[in-house]
Amino acid sequence: MKKEECANGFQMPLHYPRYSKGDYEKMEEWRLDMLLNEYGLSFKGTLHEKRAYAMGAFLWPDQL
């Protein structure tokens, strides 16, 4: 599917992110922003809030 064929230009990435809770806790803000953007997610907040949001979005409950 070409980008112009998608209604909003978003195409789900092929792989789910494989970061641990510790990785998210150390992740730089620019990397979090890029990761969230890659999955079509936008979040405004502090670095701590972005980390918590990413962990909630990408980690399974037993990984939290």
N, C-alpha and C positions, 0 to 999 in steps of 0.2 A: 504494500500500500504506500503510495507516494504521500509526502507531507501535505500537498494541496488537496488530496482526497479526504483527509481527516477534517471533520467539521470545525474543530478548534485548533488544528495544527499540532495537537498532542498525540504522541504515540508511546504507549507503555514500553519502558525498557525491557529487554529480554530477560535480565536476571534481577532477582531480589537482592538488596544490599546484604552483605555478609559481615556486618560489624558487630562486635560484642558491646555490652553495656559499658565496659571500660573504654572502648574505642570512642563511643559517643561522648563519654564524660571528658575526654581529652581533646576531642575534635575542635579544630579552629572554626571560627564563625564563617569564614568564606567557604570552607569545605561543606559545612552544614547547609549553607544557602544553595550551593551548587547541587548537592544531593537532593534536597527538597524540590528544587526547580526541575531536576531531571525526572522526577516522578509527578510533576504537575502540581506540587504542593507549594503554597505560599504562606509564610508565617512571619508576622511582625512581632517582635518582642526582644527581650534581652537574650544574651548568649545562653544563660541558664535555662530560660523558657524554651528556646529553640532546641537545646539538647533534650529537654524533657519531652517535647513534642515529637522529635525524631525517634526517641526510644519508644514512645507510645505507638508510633506509626509502624515501626519496622521490627521491633522485638516481640517475640512470643511471651505470654504471661510468665512462663517459667524462667525466662531470661532476665526479667526485671528485678 
